[in-house]
Amino acid sequence: MAGFLGAFDAAAIRRGHQVYTNVCATCHSMNLLAYRNLVDACYTEEEVKEMCEEIEVEDGPNDEGEMFERQAKLSDAWVAPYKNEEEARFANNGAYPPDLSLMAKARMDQEDYIFALLTGYREPPAGVSLMPGMHYNPYFAGGQIAMPLQLMDGMLDYEDGTPATASQMAKDVAVFLAWAAEPKQDERKLMGLKFMSVMTTCAMLTGFYKRFRWGPLKSRRISYV
């Protein structure tokens, strides 16, 4: 996916979504995505609609001025695990799980940082004392992070049969978050490639016309006798 011609791996996005749904979504939201973003990216429209049938979202107010629950639609934003920041902090001992919609673009090394963070948990070295409730991870700023180790070998069963090792799950969820930060990247690159192809063709035709058609007319010498 890196580089001008790089593209996302749809299978990795699908596996990464499975990791996010079963692991990350219990604490982290993705408020900038709608369920329709998954259509044709890693799921079919029918699969996403089936997914929405199991999700309820709050809507309203109704005619009586009350909020109500309804089945999710493709146009709905992803349901967050907590209603507000205060509830999120209370459930996580004061730590606030950040929204992951743009996390891949919010870090310098993007998905490489996410992979390193998820697989980088270590025992603290000698002389390093951790604050209560914190875990040592050298890839996190300050080396101490409130989120414990989340990925362990065999904790999931991938739909496509891929072995669910910790490194494989970290890679897949990193790809998924990179896609989530820019779901239209592949379409944008394809459009850019088409544009550059058309412009190159036009430039070649213009050069040919100038050199072999207009050039002789411009440089010809007319003599009158």
C-alpha positions, -999 to 999 in steps of 0.1 A, spaced: 0 0 0 30 23 2 42 41 -29 24 55 -59 11 22 -72 6 5 -38 -29 -8 -29 -45 -22 2 -49 -60 6 -86 -66 9 -81 -99 27 -59 -82 53 -85 -54 57 -112 -80 63 -91 -99 89 -81 -66 105 -118 -57 108 -124 -90 125 -96 -82 150 -109 -48 156 -145 -61 162 -134 -88 186 -106 -70 204 -103 -33 199 -140 -23 196 -146 -31 233 -127 1 242 -119 21 210 -144 39 188 -141 47 151 -166 76 148 -155 88 113 -165 56 96 -199 45 84 -209 9 78 -212 16 40 -174 22 39 -170 -16 43 -189 -23 11 -167 -33 -18 -136 -27 4 -136 -61 21 -173 -71 23 -202 -73 -1 -232 -52 4 -252 -82 15 -226 -91 42 -226 -56 56 -264 -55 57 -263 -88 76 -238 -72 100 -261 -42 105 -290 -65 114 -271 -74 146 -264 -38 156 -288 -13 172 -283 24 172 -299 52 191 -322 75 170 -348 101 175 -365 120 189 -398 104 179 -431 121 178 -433 120 216 -398 135 219 -381 104 231 -350 86 218 -354 51 206 -334 21 194 -335 8 158 -316 -15 135 -284 0 120 -283 11 84 -254 13 60 -254 51 64 -250 50 102 -217 58 118 -201 29 137 -215 25 172 -190 36 199 -184 14 229 -191 43 253 -216 71 253 -191 98 264 -156 104 275 -165 103 312 -180 68 309 -149 57 289 -125 69 316 -146 54 344 -145 20 327 -107 22 321 -94 34 355 -91 70 343 -74 63 309 -93 75 278 -91 51 248 -86 73 218 -107 71 186 -89 50 160 -105 65 128 -73 85 120 -48 68 143 -27 55 114 -23 90 100 -17 106 135 16 88 140 48 94 121 54 58 111 17 52 106 9 15 104 45 5 113 40 23 146 7 4 153 23 -29 146 53 -22 168 31 -9 196 9 -40 196 38 -64 195 62 -44 216 52 -52 252 82 -62 273 91 -66 309 104 -33 323 142 -32 324 162 -28 356 158 6 371 124 14 355 95 15 379 59 15 364 31 36 378 1 17 391 -20 2 363 6 9 336 24 -15 313 59 -12 298 61 -7 260 92 10 246 73 21 214 48 42 234 58 78 243 73 76 278 75 38 277 43 34 299 9 26 285 -24 20 302 -36 -6 276 -24 -41 285 -12 -66 260 -42 -74 237 -31 -99 211 -21 -134 219 -15 -164 196 -47 -183 187 -72 -160 204 -92 -157 172 -102 -180 144 -99 -162 111 -127 -168 85 -102 -176 58 -82 -200 79 -51 -178 83 -32 -188 115 -41 -161 141 -7 -155 155 -1 -123 175 21 -108 148 -4 -117 121 -32 -101 139 -11 -70 146 -3 -67 109 -39 -72 99 -53 -46 123 -25 -22 113 -35 -26 76 -72 -21 86 -65 11 105 -44 24 76 -73 18 53 -98 33 78 -77 65 79 -82 69 41 -108 45 27 -107 61 -8 -69 58 -12 -70 31 -38 -96 50 -59 -76 82 -56 -44 65 -68 -62 49 -97 -77 82 -107 -43 98 -104 -28 70 -126 -55 75 -152 -49 113 -151 -12 110 -156 -16 85 -184 -40 109 -203 -17 138 -197 14 119 -209 -5 109 -241 -16 145 -246 20 157 -241 33 131 -266 7 141 -292 14 178 -286 52 172 -290 46 153 -322 24 180 -337 48 207 -328 79 189 -341 65 175 -373 35 196 -382 39 231 -368 77 231 -367 82 229 -405 56 257 -411 72 279 -385 108 275 -397 101 275 -435 116 303 -456 95 320 -483 113 337 -511 98 360 -537 113 362 -571 
